[in-house]
Amino acid sequence: MSGLRPITVITGASAGIGVELARIFARNGHELVLVARRQDRLESLADEIAATGKIRPRVLALDLLDKDIAGKLKAFFAAEGMEPQYVVNNAGFGLVGQASSLDRNEQLEMIALNIRVLTELSLAFTDSLERHRGGILNVGSMAGFLPGPGMAVYYATKAYVLSFSEALHSELKPRGIRVTVLCPGPVPTEFAARAGIKAGLAPGILTQSAESVAAAGYDGLMGGHRTVVPGLANKVVMVLVRIVPRRWLLKLVDSRQSRRRSAQRT
């Protein structure tokens, strides 16, 4: 062992699923480092966790798209005498609209955050994860199982997260490192507003709370599961996705996204 304090680093911890992941990791005795851009929200969450009698999380207000973000985190951890036992890659965003019509730079930023940063942080700390018998929780989406006309780039990034995480699960398992990809369906969070998704367009039976999704992700990681799809109805959908012809799925997703675009205009 290195003698450094084992910590859990959670990105995108200022809202939604990230907040709930921080709460459940803290309840289970993990010392946290919370990373996001909005320092005020991170400080508020850290205060809330400290008020429960748990160790107050350290807060890092950083833009994850900054150059060499892993290097910056490593420098901070070294200065504080800590190293990651768990890495939770939750940060990400999506956009509704046709890829040819959406802002190109914004879509490239989506790729950078959802794919490049997640990959960088998944690979940057494997030595310390192995030392502490820890793991990686990557937050994907049910979108990763589907073609995504109307949110083409977002769906493609989540397909990467799914494929990469499942492969990493196999590669790192012999080293005692758990890798889990969490694939929720619709969750009412700020993510939907950022993406331009209005409420009421997803079947209620598929919708899960951020709290229940976070709990499923935590349990899945600790249990060493490769892939976690929260909610019985969502699990059924994933079974159907494997047997429904791809051309039908394209039509179904395209129809759903068309309704979303129509709702945006009303």
C-alpha positions as CSV (number, residue, x, y, z in Angstrom):
1,M,0.0,0.0,0.0
2,S,1.1,3.6,-0.7
3,G,0.1,5.1,2.6
4,L,-2.0,7.7,0.8
5,R,-5.6,8.2,1.9
6,P,-8.1,6.4,-0.4
7,I,-10.8,8.7,-1.8
8,T,-13.7,8.6,-4.2
9,V,-13.7,11.2,-6.9
10,I,-17.0,12.1,-8.5
11,T,-17.3,14.3,-11.6
12,G,-20.4,16.3,-12.4
13,A,-21.3,16.3,-8.7
14,S,-23.2,19.6,-8.7
15,A,-26.6,18.4,-9.8
16,G,-28.9,15.4,-10.5
17,I,-27.4,11.9,-10.5
18,G,-24.0,13.3,-9.4
19,V,-25.4,14.8,-6.2
20,E,-27.2,11.5,-5.3
21,L,-24.0,9.5,-6.1
22,A,-22.1,11.8,-3.7
23,R,-24.7,11.3,-1.0
24,I,-24.8,7.5,-1.2
25,F,-21.0,7.1,-1.3
26,A,-20.8,9.4,1.7
27,R,-23.4,7.5,3.6
28,N,-21.3,4.4,3.0
29,G,-18.2,5.9,4.6
30,H,-16.3,7.0,1.5
31,E,-14.2,10.2,1.7
32,L,-15.1,12.3,-1.4
33,V,-13.6,14.7,-3.8
34,L,-16.3,16.5,-5.8
35,V,-15.5,18.0,-9.2
36,A,-17.6,20.3,-11.3
37,R,-17.6,23.9,-12.5
38,R,-20.2,25.3,-10.0
39,Q,-18.3,25.8,-6.8
40,D,-21.3,27.2,-4.9
41,R,-23.3,24.0,-5.5
42,L,-20.4,21.8,-4.6
43,E,-19.8,23.7,-1.3
44,S,-23.5,23.4,-0.4
45,L,-23.4,19.7,-1.0
46,A,-20.2,19.3,1.0
47,D,-21.8,21.2,3.9
48,E,-24.9,19.0,3.7
49,I,-22.8,15.8,3.9
50,A,-20.7,17.2,6.7
51,A,-23.8,18.0,8.7
52,T,-24.7,14.3,8.7
53,G,-21.5,13.6,10.6
54,K,-19.5,12.3,7.6
55,I,-16.1,13.6,6.5
56,R,-16.6,16.9,4.6
57,P,-15.9,16.3,0.9
58,R,-13.1,18.3,-0.7
59,V,-14.4,20.5,-3.5
60,L,-12.7,21.2,-6.8
61,A,-14.3,23.7,-9.1
62,L,-12.7,22.8,-12.4
63,D,-13.8,22.7,-16.0
64,L,-13.2,19.1,-17.0
65,L,-12.5,20.2,-20.6
66,D,-9.3,22.0,-19.4
67,K,-6.1,20.6,-20.8
68,D,-4.6,17.7,-18.8
69,I,-7.4,17.5,-16.3
70,A,-6.0,14.1,-15.0
71,G,-2.7,15.8,-14.4
72,K,-4.4,18.6,-12.4
73,L,-6.3,16.1,-10.3
74,K,-3.2,14.0,-9.7
75,A,-1.3,17.1,-8.5
76,F,-4.1,18.0,-6.1
77,F,-4.3,14.4,-4.7
78,A,-0.6,14.2,-4.2
79,A,-0.5,17.6,-2.3
80,E,-3.4,16.4,-0.1
81,G,-1.9,12.9,0.6
82,M,-4.7,11.0,-1.1
83,E,-5.3,8.8,-4.1
84,P,-8.4,7.5,-5.8
85,Q,-10.0,4.2,-4.7
86,Y,-13.1,4.8,-6.8
87,V,-13.5,7.1,-9.9
88,V,-17.1,8.0,-10.8
89,N,-17.4,9.5,-14.2
90,N,-20.8,11.2,-14.1
91,A,-20.2,14.5,-16.0
92,G,-21.8,14.7,-19.4
93,F,-24.5,16.4,-21.5
94,G,-26.7,15.9,-24.5
95,L,-28.5,18.0,-27.1
96,V,-31.8,17.4,-28.9
97,G,-31.9,18.2,-32.6
98,Q,-30.5,17.0,-35.9
99,A,-26.7,16.8,-36.0
100,S,-26.5,18.9,-39.1
101,S,-28.5,21.7,-37.5
102,L,-27.0,21.8,-34.0
103,D,-24.0,23.9,-33.2
104,R,-20.9,22.0,-34.3
105,N,-18.6,23.3,-31.6
106,E,-21.1,22.4,-28.9
107,Q,-21.4,18.9,-30.3
108,L,-17.6,18.5,-30.3
109,E,-17.5,19.6,-26.7
110,M,-20.1,16.9,-26.0
111,I,-17.8,14.3,-27.5
112,A,-14.8,15.7,-25.6
113,L,-16.7,15.6,-22.2
114,N,-18.7,12.4,-22.7
115,I,-15.9,10.4,-24.3
116,R,-12.4,11.9,-24.1
117,V,-12.6,13.1,-20.4
118,L,-14.3,9.9,-19.3
119,T,-11.6,7.8,-21.0
120,E,-8.8,9.9,-19.6
121,L,-10.1,9.7,-16.0
122,S,-10.9,6.0,-16.4
123,L,-7.3,5.2,-17.3
124,A,-5.4,7.7,-15.2
125,F,-5.6,6.1,-11.8
126,T,-5.5,2.3,-12.4
127,D,-2.5,1.8,-10.2
128,S,-4.1,3.3,-7.1
129,L,-7.5,1.6,-7.9
130,E,-5.6,-1.7,-7.9
131,R,-3.8,-0.9,-4.6
132,H,-7.1,-0.2,-2.9
133,R,-9.2,-2.9,-4.6
134,G,-11.5,-0.2,-5.9
135,G,-13.2,0.6,-9.2
136,I,-14.7,2.8,-11.8
137,L,-18.4,3.8,-12.2
138,N,-19.1,5.3,-15.6
139,V,-22.5,6.8,-16.1
140,G,-23.8,5.9,-19.5
141,S,-27.5,5.7,-20.7
142,M,-30.0,3.4,-22.2
143,A,-29.3,5.5,-25.3
144,G,-26.1,3.6,-25.6
145,F,-28.0,0.5,-26.8
146,L,-29.9,2.4,-29.5
147,P,-29.4,4.3,-32.7
148,G,-30.2,8.0,-32.1
149,P,-31.6,10.1,-34.9
150,G,-32.6,13.4,-33.4
151,M,-29.8,13.1,-30.8
152,A,-27.2,11.4,-33.0
153,V,-24.0,12.6,-31.3
154,Y,-25.3,12.0,-27.8
155,Y,-26.4,8.5,-28.5
156,A,-23.1,7.7,-30.2
157,T,-21.1,9.0,-27.2
158,K,-23.1,6.8,-24.9
159,A,-22.6,3.8,-27.2
160,Y,-18.9,4.4,-26.7
161,V,-19.2,4.6,-22.9
162,L,-21.1,1.3,-22.9
163,S,-18.6,-0.5,-25.2
164,F,-15.5,1.0,-23.5
165,S,-16.7,0.3,-20.0
166,E,-17.7,-3.3,-20.7
167,A,-14.3,-4.0,-22.3
168,L,-12.5,-2.3,-19.4
169,H,-14.5,-4.4,-17.0
170,S,-12.9,-7.5,-18.6
171,E,-9.4,-6.0,-18.9
172,L,-9.2,-4.8,-15.3
173,K,-11.0,-7.6,-13.5
174,P,-7.8,-9.7,-13.2
175,R,-6.2,-6.7,-11.3
176,G,-9.0,-6.6,-8.8
177,I,-10.5,-3.4,-10.2
178,R,-14.3,-3.3,-10.7
179,V,-15.7,-1.4,-13.7
180,T,-19.4,-0.8,-13.9
181,V,-21.4,1.1,-16.5
182,L,-24.7,2.6,-15.2
183,C,-27.3,2.9,-18.0
184,P,-30.4,4.8,-16.7
185,G,-33.5,5.7,-18.7
186,P,-35.2,9.0,-18.4
187,V,-34.3,10.8,-15.1
188,P,-35.9,14.2,-14.3
189,T,-32.7,16.3,-13.7
190,E,-31.1,19.4,-15.1
191,F,-29.6,17.2,-17.9
192,A,-33.0,17.1,-19.6
193,A,-33.3,20.9,-19.5
194,R,-29.8,21.4,-20.8
195,A,-30.5,18.9,-23.7
196,G,-33.7,20.7,-24.6
197,I,-36.0,17.9,-23.5
198,K,-39.4,18.9,-22.1
199,A,-41.2,16.9,-19.4
200,G,-43.9,14.4,-20.3
201,L,-42.4,13.0,-23.5
202,A,-41.0,9.8,-21.9
203,P,-43.3,7.0,-20.6
204,G,-43.7,7.4,-16.9
205,I,-43.1,3.7,-16.3
206,L,-39.5,4.2,-17.7
207,T,-38.7,7.2,-15.5
208,Q,-36.5,6.7,-12.5
209,S,-35.5,9.2,-9.8
210,A,-31.9,10.3,-9.5
211,E,-31.8,8.8,-6.0
212,S,-32.9,5.3,-7.2
213,V,-30.5,5.4,-10.2
214,A,-27.6,6.4,-7.9
215,A,-28.4,3.6,-5.5
216,A,-28.5,1.0,-8.3
217,G,-25.2,2.3,-9.6
218,Y,-23.5,2.1,-6.2
219,D,-24.8,-1.4,-5.5
220,G,-23.8,-2.5,-9.0
221,L,-20.3,-1.2,-8.6
222,M,-19.8,-2.8,-5.1
223,G,-21.2,-6.0,-6.4
224,G,-18.8,-6.1,-9.3
225,H,-21.5,-6.0,-12.0
226,R,-20.5,-5.1,-15.6
227,T,-23.7,-3.2,-16.6
228,V,-26.6,-1.8,-14.6
229,V,-29.9,-0.8,-16.1
230,P,-32.1,0.6,-13.2
231,G,-35.8,-0.3,-13.2
232,L,-37.7,-3.4,-14.3
233,A,-39.4,-1.7,-17.2
234,N,-36.1,-0.4,-18.5
235,K,-34.6,-3.9,-18.3
236,V,-37.6,-5.2,-20.3
237,V,-36.9,-2.5,-23.0
238,M,-33.3,-3.6,-23.2
239,V,-34.3,-7.2,-23.9
240,L,-36.7,-6.0,-26.6
241,V,-33.9,-3.8,-28.1
242,R,-31.9,-7.0,-28.8
243,I,-34.6,-8.6,-30.8
244,V,-36.4,-5.8,-32.6
245,P,-35.0,-5.1,-36.1
246,R,-32.7,-2.1,-36.2
247,R,-34.7,-0.3,-38.9
248,W,-37.7,-0.4,-36.5
249,L,-35.7,1.0,-33.7
250,L,-34.5,3.9,-36.0
251,K,-38.0,4.7,-36.8
252,L,-39.2,4.6,-33.2
253,V,-36.4,6.8,-31.9
254,D,-36.7,9.2,-34.8
255,S,-40.5,9.5,-34.1
256,R,-39.8,10.2,-30.5
257,Q,-37.2,12.9,-31.2
258,S,-39.5,14.5,-33.7
259,R,-42.1,14.9,-31.0
260,R,-39.5,16.5,-28.8
261,R,-38.5,19.0,-31.5
262,S,-42.2,19.8,-32.0
263,A,-42.7,20.4,-28.3
264,Q,-39.7,22.8,-28.2
265,R,-41.4,24.9,-30.8
266,T,-44.7,25.2,-28.8
